[in-house]
Amino acid sequence: MKSRNYLEELSAKSPKELQSELVNAKKELFNLRLQNATNQLDNTARIKEVKRNIARINTVITRTERGLA
């Protein structure tokens, strides 16, 4: 149910907000990967969660560009 709520939040945002959300998620993923490489990351499941969020954001962006939303 969390992902459905997140998708609803994303679909309510403007394209500029979605782009900034995407940039922030990619930065977070980079930082998580860096922490994982240096053995500083405690919750490795967060990497998977952020990857899925990036995919969700990209899906919403594509839907709005194609007018499917």
PyMOL Python script that loads the backbone (N, CA, C, O; Angstrom):
from pymol import cmd

cmd.read_pdbstr("""\
ATOM      1  N   MET A   1       0.808  -1.201   0.000  1.00  0.00           N
ATOM      2  CA  MET A   1       0.000   0.000   0.000  1.00  0.00           C
ATOM      3  C   MET A   1       0.849   1.262   0.000  1.00  0.00           C
ATOM      4  O   MET A   1       0.397   2.307  -0.467  1.00  0.00           O
ATOM      5  N   LYS A   2       2.064   1.183   0.512  1.00  0.00           N
ATOM      6  CA  LYS A   2       2.917   2.360   0.524  1.00  0.00           C
ATOM      7  C   LYS A   2       3.229   2.823  -0.891  1.00  0.00           C
ATOM      8  O   LYS A   2       3.253   4.024  -1.162  1.00  0.00           O
ATOM      9  N   SER A   3       3.468   1.876  -1.793  1.00  0.00           N
ATOM     10  CA  SER A   3       3.827   2.258  -3.153  1.00  0.00           C
ATOM     11  C   SER A   3       2.663   2.933  -3.859  1.00  0.00           C
ATOM     12  O   SER A   3       2.874   3.842  -4.661  1.00  0.00           O
ATOM     13  N   ARG A   4       1.434   2.502  -3.574  1.00  0.00           N
ATOM     14  CA  ARG A   4       0.266   3.133  -4.195  1.00  0.00           C
ATOM     15  C   ARG A   4       0.140   4.586  -3.742  1.00  0.00           C
ATOM     16  O   ARG A   4      -0.150   5.470  -4.548  1.00  0.00           O
ATOM     17  N   ASN A   5       0.357   4.825  -2.466  1.00  0.00           N
ATOM     18  CA  ASN A   5       0.310   6.198  -1.943  1.00  0.00           C
ATOM     19  C   ASN A   5       1.410   7.051  -2.561  1.00  0.00           C
ATOM     20  O   ASN A   5       1.190   8.216  -2.893  1.00  0.00           O
ATOM     21  N   TYR A   6       2.601   6.461  -2.713  1.00  0.00           N
ATOM     22  CA  TYR A   6       3.727   7.170  -3.301  1.00  0.00           C
ATOM     23  C   TYR A   6       3.425   7.522  -4.756  1.00  0.00           C
ATOM     24  O   TYR A   6       3.743   8.621  -5.210  1.00  0.00           O
ATOM     25  N   LEU A   7       2.810   6.590  -5.486  1.00  0.00           N
ATOM     26  CA  LEU A   7       2.445   6.855  -6.875  1.00  0.00           C
ATOM     27  C   LEU A   7       1.413   7.971  -6.977  1.00  0.00           C
ATOM     28  O   LEU A   7       1.488   8.809  -7.876  1.00  0.00           O
ATOM     29  N   GLU A   8       0.467   7.983  -6.075  1.00  0.00           N
ATOM     30  CA  GLU A   8      -0.539   9.052  -6.078  1.00  0.00           C
ATOM     31  C   GLU A   8       0.108  10.407  -5.808  1.00  0.00           C
ATOM     32  O   GLU A   8      -0.262  11.408  -6.422  1.00  0.00           O
ATOM     33  N   GLU A   9       1.067  10.439  -4.897  1.00  0.00           N
ATOM     34  CA  GLU A   9       1.787  11.674  -4.616  1.00  0.00           C
ATOM     35  C   GLU A   9       2.553  12.136  -5.842  1.00  0.00           C
ATOM     36  O   GLU A   9       2.560  13.323  -6.169  1.00  0.00           O
ATOM     37  N   LEU A  10       3.202  11.186  -6.525  1.00  0.00           N
ATOM     38  CA  LEU A  10       3.991  11.534  -7.698  1.00  0.00           C
ATOM     39  C   LEU A  10       3.117  12.047  -8.834  1.00  0.00           C
ATOM     40  O   LEU A  10       3.475  13.010  -9.512  1.00  0.00           O
ATOM     41  N   SER A  11       1.982  11.413  -9.040  1.00  0.00           N
ATOM     42  CA  SER A  11       1.130  11.814 -10.147  1.00  0.00           C
ATOM     43  C   SER A  11       0.524  13.198  -9.927  1.00  0.00           C
ATOM     44  O   SER A  11       0.084  13.834 -10.884  1.00  0.00           O
ATOM     45  N   ALA A  12       0.495  13.668  -8.696  1.00  0.00           N
ATOM     46  CA  ALA A  12      -0.040  14.987  -8.395  1.00  0.00           C
ATOM     47  C   ALA A  12       1.002  16.092  -8.587  1.00  0.00           C
ATOM     48  O   ALA A  12       0.662  17.273  -8.525  1.00  0.00           O
ATOM     49  N   LYS A  13       2.257  15.726  -8.817  1.00  0.00           N
ATOM     50  CA  LYS A  13       3.324  16.715  -8.934  1.00  0.00           C
ATOM     51  C   LYS A  13       3.483  17.179 -10.381  1.00  0.00           C
ATOM     52  O   LYS A  13       3.084  16.497 -11.325  1.00  0.00           O
ATOM     53  N   SER A  14       4.075  18.356 -10.519  1.00  0.00           N
ATOM     54  CA  SER A  14       4.339  18.915 -11.839  1.00  0.00           C
ATOM     55  C   SER A  14       5.587  18.247 -12.434  1.00  0.00           C
ATOM     56  O   SER A  14       6.359  17.620 -11.708  1.00  0.00           O
ATOM     57  N   PRO A  15       5.785  18.379 -13.752  1.00  0.00           N
ATOM     58  CA  PRO A  15       6.971  17.772 -14.381  1.00  0.00           C
ATOM     59  C   PRO A  15       8.291  18.279 -13.801  1.00  0.00           C
ATOM     60  O   PRO A  15       9.244  17.508 -13.682  1.00  0.00           O
ATOM     61  N   LYS A  16       8.362  19.555 -13.441  1.00  0.00           N
ATOM     62  CA  LYS A  16       9.598  20.080 -12.843  1.00  0.00           C
ATOM     63  C   LYS A  16       9.862  19.443 -11.485  1.00  0.00           C
ATOM     64  O   LYS A  16      11.003  19.118 -11.153  1.00  0.00           O
ATOM     65  N   GLU A  17       8.805  19.268 -10.706  1.00  0.00           N
ATOM     66  CA  GLU A  17       8.956  18.635  -9.392  1.00  0.00           C
ATOM     67  C   GLU A  17       9.376  17.177  -9.551  1.00  0.00           C
ATOM     68  O   GLU A  17      10.173  16.666  -8.764  1.00  0.00           O
ATOM     69  N   LEU A  18       8.840  16.510 -10.569  1.00  0.00           N
ATOM     70  CA  LEU A  18       9.222  15.120 -10.812  1.00  0.00           C
ATOM     71  C   LEU A  18      10.690  15.015 -11.198  1.00  0.00           C
ATOM     72  O   LEU A  18      11.388  14.099 -10.762  1.00  0.00           O
ATOM     73  N   GLN A  19      11.157  15.952 -12.015  1.00  0.00           N
ATOM     74  CA  GLN A  19      12.570  15.935 -12.403  1.00  0.00           C
ATOM     75  C   GLN A  19      13.475  16.159 -11.195  1.00  0.00           C
ATOM     76  O   GLN A  19      14.502  15.494 -11.056  1.00  0.00           O
ATOM     77  N   SER A  20      13.102  17.086 -10.329  1.00  0.00           N
ATOM     78  CA  SER A  20      13.930  17.323  -9.144  1.00  0.00           C
ATOM     79  C   SER A  20      13.876  16.119  -8.202  1.00  0.00           C
ATOM     80  O   SER A  20      14.875  15.774  -7.572  1.00  0.00           O
ATOM     81  N   GLU A  21      12.712  15.483  -8.109  1.00  0.00           N
ATOM     82  CA  GLU A  21      12.577  14.270  -7.297  1.00  0.00           C
ATOM     83  C   GLU A  21      13.483  13.156  -7.844  1.00  0.00           C
ATOM     84  O   GLU A  21      14.108  12.417  -7.083  1.00  0.00           O
ATOM     85  N   LEU A  22      13.539  13.053  -9.179  1.00  0.00           N
ATOM     86  CA  LEU A  22      14.379  12.049  -9.827  1.00  0.00           C
ATOM     87  C   LEU A  22      15.857  12.311  -9.552  1.00  0.00           C
ATOM     88  O   LEU A  22      16.610  11.384  -9.253  1.00  0.00           O
ATOM     89  N   VAL A  23      16.263  13.548  -9.652  1.00  0.00           N
ATOM     90  CA  VAL A  23      17.662  13.911  -9.388  1.00  0.00           C
ATOM     91  C   VAL A  23      18.029  13.579  -7.946  1.00  0.00           C
ATOM     92  O   VAL A  23      19.095  13.023  -7.683  1.00  0.00           O
ATOM     93  N   ASN A  24      17.142  13.921  -7.015  1.00  0.00           N
ATOM     94  CA  ASN A  24      17.410  13.639  -5.604  1.00  0.00           C
ATOM     95  C   ASN A  24      17.506  12.137  -5.341  1.00  0.00           C
ATOM     96  O   ASN A  24      18.354  11.691  -4.568  1.00  0.00           O
ATOM     97  N   ALA A  25      16.636  11.360  -5.984  1.00  0.00           N
ATOM     98  CA  ALA A  25      16.664   9.912  -5.790  1.00  0.00           C
ATOM     99  C   ALA A  25      17.946   9.311  -6.356  1.00  0.00           C
ATOM    100  O   ALA A  25      18.521   8.397  -5.765  1.00  0.00           O
ATOM    101  N   LYS A  26      18.391   9.822  -7.494  1.00  0.00           N
ATOM    102  CA  LYS A  26      19.634   9.313  -8.079  1.00  0.00           C
ATOM    103  C   LYS A  26      20.846   9.663  -7.223  1.00  0.00           C
ATOM    104  O   LYS A  26      21.783   8.873  -7.102  1.00  0.00           O
ATOM    105  N   LYS A  27      20.819  10.856  -6.631  1.00  0.00           N
ATOM    106  CA  LYS A  27      21.907  11.238  -5.724  1.00  0.00           C
ATOM    107  C   LYS A  27      21.918  10.335  -4.496  1.00  0.00           C
ATOM    108  O   LYS A  27      22.972   9.903  -4.029  1.00  0.00           O
ATOM    109  N   GLU A  28      20.718  10.061  -3.986  1.00  0.00           N
ATOM    110  CA  GLU A  28      20.623   9.183  -2.820  1.00  0.00           C
ATOM    111  C   GLU A  28      21.129   7.783  -3.154  1.00  0.00           C
ATOM    112  O   GLU A  28      21.825   7.165  -2.348  1.00  0.00           O
ATOM    113  N   LEU A  29      20.782   7.282  -4.339  1.00  0.00           N
ATOM    114  CA  LEU A  29      21.254   5.965  -4.755  1.00  0.00           C
ATOM    115  C   LEU A  29      22.768   5.939  -4.859  1.00  0.00           C
ATOM    116  O   LEU A  29      23.408   4.976  -4.437  1.00  0.00           O
ATOM    117  N   PHE A  30      23.342   6.994  -5.418  1.00  0.00           N
ATOM    118  CA  PHE A  30      24.803   7.077  -5.518  1.00  0.00           C
ATOM    119  C   PHE A  30      25.440   7.035  -4.134  1.00  0.00           C
ATOM    120  O   PHE A  30      26.410   6.311  -3.911  1.00  0.00           O
ATOM    121  N   ASN A  31      24.891   7.813  -3.207  1.00  0.00           N
ATOM    122  CA  ASN A  31      25.443   7.841  -1.847  1.00  0.00           C
ATOM    123  C   ASN A  31      25.289   6.483  -1.156  1.00  0.00           C
ATOM    124  O   ASN A  31      26.184   6.050  -0.429  1.00  0.00           O
ATOM    125  N   LEU A  32      24.164   5.819  -1.381  1.00  0.00           N
ATOM    126  CA  LEU A  32      23.969   4.502  -0.777  1.00  0.00           C
ATOM    127  C   LEU A  32      24.954   3.493  -1.330  1.00  0.00           C
ATOM    128  O   LEU A  32      25.495   2.676  -0.585  1.00  0.00           O
ATOM    129  N   ARG A  33      25.191   3.543  -2.635  1.00  0.00           N
ATOM    130  CA  ARG A  33      26.161   2.628  -3.241  1.00  0.00           C
ATOM    131  C   ARG A  33      27.566   2.888  -2.718  1.00  0.00           C
ATOM    132  O   ARG A  33      28.335   1.956  -2.485  1.00  0.00           O
ATOM    133  N   LEU A  34      27.889   4.156  -2.538  1.00  0.00           N
ATOM    134  CA  LEU A  34      29.195   4.516  -2.002  1.00  0.00           C
ATOM    135  C   LEU A  34      29.348   3.998  -0.570  1.00  0.00           C
ATOM    136  O   LEU A  34      30.390   3.453  -0.207  1.00  0.00           O
ATOM    137  N   GLN A  35      28.307   4.174   0.233  1.00  0.00           N
ATOM    138  CA  GLN A  35      28.342   3.679   1.610  1.00  0.00           C
ATOM    139  C   GLN A  35      28.444   2.160   1.637  1.00  0.00           C
ATOM    140  O   GLN A  35      29.131   1.595   2.488  1.00  0.00           O
ATOM    141  N   ASN A  36      27.764   1.502   0.710  1.00  0.00           N
ATOM    142  CA  ASN A  36      27.805   0.046   0.651  1.00  0.00           C
ATOM    143  C   ASN A  36      29.200  -0.432   0.282  1.00  0.00           C
ATOM    144  O   ASN A  36      29.678  -1.433   0.817  1.00  0.00           O
ATOM    145  N   ALA A  37      29.851   0.275  -0.625  1.00  0.00           N
ATOM    146  CA  ALA A  37      31.192  -0.114  -1.051  1.00  0.00           C
ATOM    147  C   ALA A  37      32.211   0.049   0.059  1.00  0.00           C
ATOM    148  O   ALA A  37      33.198  -0.684   0.116  1.00  0.00           O
ATOM    149  N   THR A  38      31.974   1.008   0.942  1.00  0.00           N
ATOM    150  CA  THR A  38      32.917   1.242   2.045  1.00  0.00           C
ATOM    151  C   THR A  38      32.458   0.586   3.344  1.00  0.00           C
ATOM    152  O   THR A  38      32.990   0.874   4.417  1.00  0.00           O
ATOM    153  N   ASN A  39      31.466  -0.299   3.238  1.00  0.00           N
ATOM    154  CA  ASN A  39      30.936  -1.055   4.388  1.00  0.00           C
ATOM    155  C   ASN A  39      30.408  -0.159   5.503  1.00  0.00           C
ATOM    156  O   ASN A  39      30.551  -0.480   6.682  1.00  0.00           O
ATOM    157  N   GLN A  40      29.800   0.958   5.133  1.00  0.00           N
ATOM    158  CA  GLN A  40      29.212   1.853   6.116  1.00  0.00           C
ATOM    159  C   GLN A  40      27.692   1.770   6.124  1.00  0.00           C
ATOM    160  O   GLN A  40      27.042   2.372   6.980  1.00  0.00           O
ATOM    161  N   LEU A  41      27.114   1.022   5.170  1.00  0.00           N
ATOM    162  CA  LEU A  41      25.660   0.965   5.034  1.00  0.00           C
ATOM    163  C   LEU A  41      25.099  -0.139   5.910  1.00  0.00           C
ATOM    164  O   LEU A  41      25.516  -1.293   5.818  1.00  0.00           O
ATOM    165  N   ASP A  42      24.143   0.227   6.768  1.00  0.00           N
ATOM    166  CA  ASP A  42      23.525  -0.753   7.655  1.00  0.00           C
ATOM    167  C   ASP A  42      22.323  -1.417   6.995  1.00  0.00           C
ATOM    168  O   ASP A  42      22.154  -2.632   7.097  1.00  0.00           O
ATOM    169  N   ASN A  43      21.494  -0.638   6.323  1.00  0.00           N
ATOM    170  CA  ASN A  43      20.271  -1.157   5.734  1.00  0.00           C
ATOM    171  C   ASN A  43      20.449  -1.267   4.212  1.00  0.00           C
ATOM    172  O   ASN A  43      20.191  -0.307   3.486  1.00  0.00           O
ATOM    173  N   THR A  44      20.885  -2.419   3.743  1.00  0.00           N
ATOM    174  CA  THR A  44      21.133  -2.597   2.311  1.00  0.00           C
ATOM    175  C   THR A  44      19.837  -2.691   1.513  1.00  0.00           C
ATOM    176  O   THR A  44      19.861  -2.516   0.295  1.00  0.00           O
ATOM    177  N   ALA A  45      18.728  -2.958   2.152  1.00  0.00           N
ATOM    178  CA  ALA A  45      17.438  -3.014   1.450  1.00  0.00           C
ATOM    179  C   ALA A  45      17.028  -1.638   0.946  1.00  0.00           C
ATOM    180  O   ALA A  45      16.195  -1.528   0.046  1.00  0.00           O
ATOM    181  N   ARG A  46      17.599  -0.602   1.511  1.00  0.00           N
ATOM    182  CA  ARG A  46      17.276   0.767   1.080  1.00  0.00           C
ATOM    183  C   ARG A  46      17.694   0.996  -0.373  1.00  0.00           C
ATOM    184  O   ARG A  46      17.049   1.769  -1.082  1.00  0.00           O
ATOM    185  N   ILE A  47      18.762   0.337  -0.828  1.00  0.00           N
ATOM    186  CA  ILE A  47      19.212   0.467  -2.214  1.00  0.00           C
ATOM    187  C   ILE A  47      18.108  -0.007  -3.155  1.00  0.00           C
ATOM    188  O   ILE A  47      17.788   0.667  -4.134  1.00  0.00           O
ATOM    189  N   LYS A  48      17.542  -1.142  -2.862  1.00  0.00           N
ATOM    190  CA  LYS A  48      16.471  -1.703  -3.680  1.00  0.00           C
ATOM    191  C   LYS A  48      15.250  -0.790  -3.690  1.00  0.00           C
ATOM    192  O   LYS A  48      14.619  -0.590  -4.728  1.00  0.00           O
ATOM    193  N   GLU A  49      14.932  -0.249  -2.540  1.00  0.00           N
ATOM    194  CA  GLU A  49      13.782   0.639  -2.417  1.00  0.00           C
ATOM    195  C   GLU A  49      13.968   1.909  -3.246  1.00  0.00           C
ATOM    196  O   GLU A  49      13.034   2.364  -3.907  1.00  0.00           O
ATOM    197  N   VAL A  50      15.168   2.480  -3.213  1.00  0.00           N
ATOM    198  CA  VAL A  50      15.438   3.701  -3.969  1.00  0.00           C
ATOM    199  C   VAL A  50      15.415   3.412  -5.471  1.00  0.00           C
ATOM    200  O   VAL A  50      14.925   4.230  -6.249  1.00  0.00           O
ATOM    201  N   LYS A  51      15.939   2.262  -5.881  1.00  0.00           N
ATOM    202  CA  LYS A  51      15.889   1.891  -7.295  1.00  0.00           C
ATOM    203  C   LYS A  51      14.447   1.795  -7.786  1.00  0.00           C
ATOM    204  O   LYS A  51      14.126   2.254  -8.882  1.00  0.00           O
ATOM    205  N   ARG A  52      13.593   1.205  -6.980  1.00  0.00           N
ATOM    206  CA  ARG A  52      12.189   1.080  -7.352  1.00  0.00           C
ATOM    207  C   ARG A  52      11.514   2.438  -7.400  1.00  0.00           C
ATOM    208  O   ARG A  52      10.673   2.687  -8.263  1.00  0.00           O
ATOM    209  N   ASN A  53      11.879   3.321  -6.472  1.00  0.00           N
ATOM    210  CA  ASN A  53      11.315   4.669  -6.491  1.00  0.00           C
ATOM    211  C   ASN A  53      11.733   5.420  -7.753  1.00  0.00           C
ATOM    212  O   ASN A  53      10.935   6.159  -8.330  1.00  0.00           O
ATOM    213  N   ILE A  54      12.978   5.233  -8.181  1.00  0.00           N
ATOM    214  CA  ILE A  54      13.447   5.853  -9.416  1.00  0.00           C
ATOM    215  C   ILE A  54      12.630   5.336 -10.598  1.00  0.00           C
ATOM    216  O   ILE A  54      12.243   6.108 -11.476  1.00  0.00           O
ATOM    217  N   ALA A  55      12.370   4.042 -10.618  1.00  0.00           N
ATOM    218  CA  ALA A  55      11.566   3.463 -11.692  1.00  0.00           C
ATOM    219  C   ALA A  55      10.145   4.011 -11.656  1.00  0.00           C
ATOM    220  O   ALA A  55       9.557   4.270 -12.706  1.00  0.00           O
ATOM    221  N   ARG A  56       9.591   4.190 -10.475  1.00  0.00           N
ATOM    222  CA  ARG A  56       8.240   4.741 -10.348  1.00  0.00           C
ATOM    223  C   ARG A  56       8.189   6.178 -10.858  1.00  0.00           C
ATOM    224  O   ARG A  56       7.250   6.569 -11.552  1.00  0.00           O
ATOM    225  N   ILE A  57       9.202   6.950 -10.509  1.00  0.00           N
ATOM    226  CA  ILE A  57       9.257   8.336 -10.962  1.00  0.00           C
ATOM    227  C   ILE A  57       9.355   8.384 -12.482  1.00  0.00           C
ATOM    228  O   ILE A  57       8.651   9.163 -13.125  1.00  0.00           O
ATOM    229  N   ASN A  58      10.223   7.557 -13.059  1.00  0.00           N
ATOM    230  CA  ASN A  58      10.355   7.515 -14.511  1.00  0.00           C
ATOM    231  C   ASN A  58       9.057   7.100 -15.179  1.00  0.00           C
ATOM    232  O   ASN A  58       8.717   7.622 -16.240  1.00  0.00           O
ATOM    233  N   THR A  59       8.333   6.181 -14.584  1.00  0.00           N
ATOM    234  CA  THR A  59       7.051   5.742 -15.134  1.00  0.00           C
ATOM    235  C   THR A  59       6.045   6.884 -15.150  1.00  0.00           C
ATOM    236  O   THR A  59       5.338   7.081 -16.138  1.00  0.00           O
ATOM    237  N   VAL A  60       5.981   7.635 -14.058  1.00  0.00           N
ATOM    238  CA  VAL A  60       5.042   8.752 -13.989  1.00  0.00           C
ATOM    239  C   VAL A  60       5.433   9.830 -15.002  1.00  0.00           C
ATOM    240  O   VAL A  60       4.564  10.417 -15.647  1.00  0.00           O
ATOM    241  N   ILE A  61       6.723  10.091 -15.145  1.00  0.00           N
ATOM    242  CA  ILE A  61       7.184  11.078 -16.123  1.00  0.00           C
ATOM    243  C   ILE A  61       6.788  10.652 -17.527  1.00  0.00           C
ATOM    244  O   ILE A  61       6.289  11.467 -18.303  1.00  0.00           O
ATOM    245  N   THR A  62       7.003   9.392 -17.860  1.00  0.00           N
ATOM    246  CA  THR A  62       6.650   8.889 -19.179  1.00  0.00           C
ATOM    247  C   THR A  62       5.142   8.964 -19.423  1.00  0.00           C
ATOM    248  O   THR A  62       4.702   9.332 -20.512  1.00  0.00           O
ATOM    249  N   ARG A  63       4.370   8.620 -18.426  1.00  0.00           N
ATOM    250  CA  ARG A  63       2.914   8.694 -18.569  1.00  0.00           C
ATOM    251  C   ARG A  63       2.439  10.112 -18.816  1.00  0.00           C
ATOM    252  O   ARG A  63       1.560  10.342 -19.646  1.00  0.00           O
ATOM    253  N   THR A  64       3.016  11.060 -18.098  1.00  0.00           N
ATOM    254  CA  THR A  64       2.582  12.445 -18.288  1.00  0.00           C
ATOM    255  C   THR A  64       3.023  12.972 -19.651  1.00  0.00           C
ATOM    256  O   THR A  64       2.298  13.751 -20.271  1.00  0.00           O
ATOM    257  N   GLU A  65       4.200  12.561 -20.128  1.00  0.00           N
ATOM    258  CA  GLU A  65       4.651  12.995 -21.451  1.00  0.00           C
ATOM    259  C   GLU A  65       3.761  12.452 -22.552  1.00  0.00           C
ATOM    260  O   GLU A  65       3.501  13.140 -23.539  1.00  0.00           O
ATOM    261  N   ARG A  66       3.299  11.241 -22.394  1.00  0.00           N
ATOM    262  CA  ARG A  66       2.465  10.622 -23.408  1.00  0.00           C
ATOM    263  C   ARG A  66       0.974  10.914 -23.228  1.00  0.00           C
ATOM    264  O   ARG A  66       0.147  10.543 -24.061  1.00  0.00           O
ATOM    265  N   GLY A  67       0.656  11.577 -22.137  1.00  0.00           N
ATOM    266  CA  GLY A  67      -0.719  11.951 -21.879  1.00  0.00           C
ATOM    267  C   GLY A  67      -1.588  10.789 -21.414  1.00  0.00           C
ATOM    268  O   GLY A  67      -2.795  10.783 -21.656  1.00  0.00           O
ATOM    269  N   LEU A  68      -0.993   9.821 -20.760  1.00  0.00           N
ATOM    270  CA  LEU A  68      -1.733   8.649 -20.302  1.00  0.00           C
ATOM    271  C   LEU A  68      -2.247   8.795 -18.878  1.00  0.00           C
ATOM    272  O   LEU A  68      -3.090   8.014 -18.436  1.00  0.00           O
ATOM    273  N   ALA A  69      -1.752   9.778 -18.169  1.00  0.00           N
ATOM    274  CA  ALA A  69      -2.126   9.898 -16.751  1.00  0.00           C
ATOM    275  C   ALA A  69      -3.478  10.531 -16.578  1.00  0.00           C
ATOM    276  O   ALA A  69      -3.939  10.704 -15.450  1.00  0.00           O
TER     277      ALA A  69
END
""", "prot")
cmd.dss("prot")
cmd.show_as("cartoon", "prot")
cmd.util.cbc("prot")
cmd.orient("prot")
